[in-house]
Amino acid sequence: MKLIIDGIIENLQNGGGCTVYFEQLLSLYQNHNNNLDYIKFRNSHSYIGLAGQNTHVHDREMRVLERWRDVDTADLDSEAIFHSTHYRLPISKRKHKIVTTVHDFTYEYYRTGPSQWLHSWQKNRAIRNSDLVICISKNTATDLMRFCAIDESKIRIVHNGVSPVYYPLVNIAKTNEVLFVGARGGYKNFLLVAEALASVPDLELSIVGGGALTEKEVATLNQFIPGRFKHLGRVTDEELNQIYNRVFCLLYPSAYEGFGIPVIEAMRSGCPVIAVNKSSIPEISGDAAYLLEKASAGSISAALNELKSSSVCQLLIQKGLVQASHFSWKKCYEETSAVYKELY
């Protein structure tokens, strides 16, 4: 199989779901001896490692407005399928078959102004010019048809995977930590977590990723749970697995997700999950998470108190392990490869 991957995501995102997605798939592409041309831009964050025998890395300058430019593939194989990591197209759109992966519609729901207009223009243009479009959940596919209606026969649903680095550990001491993972802005409902924990004084909050705490976040945390929170910063996958294994639960009150990778990571680690019954979360979590109908301080604190019941907690852990077994990057790779093969 011949592929051209436009790796601009490394320059746009310092970690995150899109980077994880392509990092995992690219490692499997190489292991299966696919012929891969990878376009890499200088001064990138370099999360994606490329060392396959049939992998060819093409270093390019990061030009002004590069993220919105079409990609020059004149010196690359015309038989190769083009797949951008961030909604870009080749200059010659007739030269290649094109696949685009759509992760979510966060910009369309929660952003306004020039950044939203530019993002939506670029995304819609990529979708409309693609031969096939991969959506990482049924929910994302539904959103696609709302914001950029296309012939549904072009859409393929391929769920994200979860790394085998996440698994239950034996003989690890449990703590009273409630875990919050990832970005914290707006629709993620992070500030509600502090308010909810104020009425559950025997639990503490541990925060992973998402960048430094803002002044507003620190002020809110000090107002509701002074001395009962800590920001662990960025951690490795192995460290995150240990954290999932030791904490009381993962609290994931986001109002919108294209997939929600932390939910499946936690379940695979044997960590119970509290989340909100919206967007892709019920699709991904099944009946294995404690789902809130609405994110509020009261509903979150009630769920935390109910989870203190050993029987409730153990039931969620067991269901979570089963649910997580339905997802893997190997399965994602195989289904993505099947999409490519449709175009040969």
C-alpha atoms as one frame of an Amber mdcrd trajectory, in Angstrom:
protein
   0.000   0.000   0.000   1.342   3.444  -0.934   0.524   6.365   1.338   1.409
  10.038   1.604   0.879  11.424   5.095   0.966  15.195   5.570   2.417  15.481
   9.083   1.593  19.103   9.844  -0.246  18.143  13.049   3.163  17.896  14.746
   3.556  21.655  14.297   0.022  22.556  15.331  -0.557  20.448  18.434   1.636
  19.751  21.453   0.164  16.306  22.055  -3.592  15.660  21.995  -6.066  13.295
  20.395  -5.182  13.940  16.740  -1.476  13.423  17.411  -2.140  10.204  19.339
  -4.333   8.941  16.486  -1.726   9.414  13.768   1.178   8.383  15.998  -0.452
   5.032  16.693  -1.539   4.411  13.100   1.828   5.381  11.619   3.689   2.977
  13.890   1.451   0.167  12.621   1.753   1.256   8.981   5.519   0.905   9.265
   5.335  -2.466  11.005   3.310  -3.819   8.080   5.867  -2.682   5.482   3.625
  -0.181   3.749   5.309   2.250   1.369   4.984   5.527   3.270   5.975   9.059
   2.266   5.798  11.280   5.341   5.931  15.052   4.892   7.525  16.520   8.012
   7.891  20.217   8.744  10.853  21.678  10.598  10.574  22.921  14.189   7.825
  20.391  14.893   7.115  18.874  18.303   8.363  15.550  16.861   6.062  13.140
  18.657   5.707  10.796  15.699   8.654   8.430  15.336   9.390   7.133  11.844
  11.913   4.386  11.215  10.236   1.877   8.897  12.233   0.270   6.106   9.829
   1.581   3.464   9.255   4.954   5.132  10.576   8.055   3.405  10.622  11.312
   5.386  10.502  14.554   3.415  11.681  17.552   5.474  10.112  20.852   4.508
  10.140  24.429   5.737   7.185  25.657   7.767   6.136  28.597   5.596   3.901
  31.514   6.533   0.275  30.323   6.671   1.466  26.749   6.044  -1.467  25.189
   7.891  -3.885  26.598   5.288  -1.796  25.888   2.184  -2.272  22.954  -0.158
   0.535  20.381  -0.133   3.012  20.057  -2.994   3.214  16.374  -3.955   4.767
  16.860  -7.400   7.810  14.735  -6.516   5.763  11.938  -4.898   4.087   8.821
  -6.297   0.818   9.634  -8.061  -0.537   6.188  -7.134  -0.220   6.929  -3.411
  -3.263   7.800  -1.314  -3.026  11.249   0.297  -4.061  11.577   3.958  -3.444
  14.820   5.853  -3.187  14.967   9.625  -5.073  18.276   9.587  -7.613  18.883
   6.829  -5.211  19.763   3.998  -5.304  18.767   0.341  -2.652  18.143  -2.310
  -2.133  20.940  -4.839  -3.094  18.553  -7.622  -6.348  17.083  -6.338  -6.756
  14.837  -9.374  -3.326  13.275  -8.932  -4.163  11.290  -5.785  -7.036   9.536
  -4.114  -7.727  11.491  -0.921  -8.792  10.347   2.559  -9.623  12.754   5.383
 -10.185  11.860   9.036 -12.710  14.019  10.892 -12.267  13.986  14.660 -14.922
  16.374  15.956 -16.783  19.629  15.419 -15.591  21.515  18.493 -14.882  24.683
  16.515 -18.327  24.649  14.962 -20.070  24.257  18.321 -17.892  26.344  20.619
 -15.811  28.859  18.652 -16.799  32.106  16.936 -15.052  34.673  14.789 -12.126
  34.311  12.355 -10.596  31.185  13.929 -13.904  29.329  13.582 -14.498  30.556
  10.022 -11.029  29.557   8.842 -11.144  26.162  10.532 -14.595  25.331   9.166
 -13.692  26.532   5.663 -10.591  24.341   5.612 -12.342  21.320   7.102 -15.342
  21.533   4.765 -13.074  21.981   1.740 -11.071  18.884   2.688 -14.214  16.835
   3.302 -15.848  17.801   0.007 -12.690  17.053  -2.000 -12.011  13.677  -0.357
 -12.826  10.364  -1.975 -13.596   8.826   1.425 -14.025  10.404   4.863 -13.220
   8.606   8.119 -15.190   9.652  11.227 -13.896   8.473  14.601 -17.411   7.937
  15.979 -21.011   7.737  14.826 -21.581  10.988  16.693 -18.920  12.737  14.616
 -20.515  11.352  11.450 -23.867  12.797  12.540 -22.227  16.163  13.204 -20.540
  16.020   9.802 -23.887  15.664   8.068 -25.168  18.634  10.069 -22.275  20.993
   9.325 -21.003  19.710   5.970 -23.557  17.436   4.346 -22.042  15.098   1.755
 -23.018  11.839   0.117 -23.231   9.489   3.122 -21.778   6.685   1.017 -18.389
   8.442   1.337 -18.369   8.179   5.158 -16.622   5.369   7.029 -16.807   5.085
  10.822 -13.561   3.862  12.374 -13.311   4.190  16.147 -10.101   5.265  17.827
  -8.115   2.680  19.736  -6.510   2.494  23.150  -2.912   1.634  23.921  -2.041
  -1.685  25.618   0.128   0.340  28.003  -3.082   0.823  29.993  -3.973  -2.219
  32.102  -4.834  -3.113  35.726  -1.871  -3.269  38.095  -1.722  -5.622  41.056
  -1.014  -4.604  44.632  -1.336  -0.873  44.026  -2.650   1.211  46.899  -5.865
   3.084  46.187  -6.110   6.788  47.042  -8.904   9.309  47.522  -7.966  11.175
  44.326 -10.523  12.144  41.712  -8.731  12.445  38.373  -9.297  15.052  35.655
  -7.387  14.512  32.387  -6.758  16.865  29.469  -7.982  20.271  28.339 -10.104
  22.245  30.789 -11.679  25.114  28.852 -15.368  25.946  28.567 -17.354  22.879
  27.520 -14.988  20.591  29.466 -16.797  21.798  32.644 -13.647  21.785  34.762
 -14.760  24.553  37.112 -17.837  22.503  38.068 -15.498  19.832  39.402 -14.111
  22.129  42.091 -17.605  23.189  43.141 -18.774  19.561  43.251 -15.832  18.410
  45.372 -16.536  21.147  47.912 -19.420  19.012  49.206 -17.380  15.776  49.186
 -14.624  16.677  51.683 -12.984  13.245  51.841 -11.920  13.368  48.169  -9.103
  15.321  46.511  -8.520  16.414  42.920  -5.553  15.447  40.733  -5.192  17.139
  37.351  -3.177  15.733  34.436  -2.236  17.648  31.286  -4.112  20.588  29.870
  -1.273  23.079  30.363  -0.650  25.316  33.361  -3.582  26.259  35.551  -4.990
  29.702  34.779  -5.458  32.376  37.425  -9.216  31.847  37.273  -8.821  28.087
  37.719  -6.489  28.499  40.690  -8.836  31.035  42.266 -11.830  28.710  41.824
  -9.937  25.728  43.219  -8.785  27.744  46.233 -12.329  28.985  46.776 -13.956
  25.545  46.828 -11.254  22.982  47.698  -8.250  24.809  49.215  -5.330  22.439
  49.836  -7.156  19.538  48.180  -5.883  19.746  44.607  -2.652  19.206  42.699
  -1.633  19.643  39.080   0.579  16.756  37.968   1.343  18.345  34.601   2.226
  16.270  31.600   2.952  12.593  32.305   4.023   9.579  30.256   1.539   6.890
  29.255   3.132   4.548  31.793   2.778   7.130  34.555  -0.819   7.806  33.547
  -1.591   4.092  33.779  -0.300   4.083  37.356  -2.442   7.125  38.123  -5.573
   5.531  36.633  -4.906   2.452  38.749  -4.575   4.292  42.042  -7.284   6.970
  41.851 -10.856   6.768  43.109 -12.238   7.505  39.635 -11.842   9.447  36.400
 -14.197  12.420  36.306 -14.840  13.400  32.679 -17.699  15.941  32.653 -17.110
  17.222  29.106 -20.238  18.324  27.235 -18.756  17.390  23.862 -16.212  14.892
  22.536 -15.512  13.413  19.135 -14.448  10.227  20.908 -13.081  10.690  24.440
  -9.881   8.630  24.593  -9.351   9.106  28.387 -12.653   7.297  29.023 -11.387
   4.123  27.350  -7.874   4.495  28.800  -9.350   4.614  32.296 -11.651   1.652
  31.679  -8.792  -0.433  30.304  -6.802   0.405  33.449  -9.603  -0.736  35.740
 -10.588   2.787  36.775 -14.296   3.662  37.165 -15.527   6.579  35.050 -18.051
   9.336  35.676 -18.992  11.201  32.483 -21.863  13.050  30.816 -24.471  11.378
  28.622 -23.795  13.610  25.613 -22.105  13.563  22.179 -19.945  10.467  21.615
 -19.609   9.468  25.279 -22.576   7.026  25.486 -21.473   5.489  22.169 -17.934
   4.901  23.449 -18.654   4.051  27.088 -21.725   1.865  26.580 -23.209   0.959
  29.956 -19.777   0.864  31.595 -19.635   4.452  32.897 -21.689   6.372  35.418
 -23.371   8.791  32.998 -24.827  12.084  34.187 -27.810  13.457  32.292 -26.525
  16.953  33.003 -23.202  18.257  34.264 -23.811  20.197  37.460 -22.068  20.450
  40.806 -24.965  18.616  42.435 -25.096  15.733  39.961 -21.320  15.277  40.081
 -21.153  15.225  43.888 -24.084  12.783  44.025 -22.312  10.468  41.575 -19.079
  10.619  43.576 -20.930   9.700  46.754 -22.757   6.827  45.042 -19.461   5.521
  43.683 -18.246   5.079  47.261 -20.426   1.976  47.342 -18.100  -0.959  46.748
 -20.675  -2.837  44.680 -21.290   0.127  42.348 -17.572   0.746  41.940 -16.714
  -2.900  41.227 -19.556  -3.247  38.722 -18.280  -0.236  36.753 -14.719  -1.556
  36.839 -15.750  -4.959  35.480 -18.021  -3.491  32.811 -15.296  -1.013  31.882
 -12.735  -3.741  31.266 -15.165  -5.504  28.930 -16.103  -2.285  27.109 -12.462
  -1.260  26.624 -11.681  -4.637  25.060 -13.754  -3.592  22.027 -11.204  -0.896
  21.126  -7.591  -1.229  19.990  -5.210   0.595  17.680  -4.683  -2.674  15.815
  -8.409  -2.789  15.032  -8.345   0.896  14.082  -5.382   0.247  11.772  -7.070
  -2.731  10.111 -10.297  -0.815   9.504  -8.392   2.239   8.246  -6.373   0.033
   5.901  -9.639  -1.391   4.582 -10.727   2.169   3.757  -7.521   2.756   1.803
  -7.948  -0.519  -0.073 -11.359   0.608  -1.303  -9.544   3.260  -3.335  -7.034
   0.960  -5.030
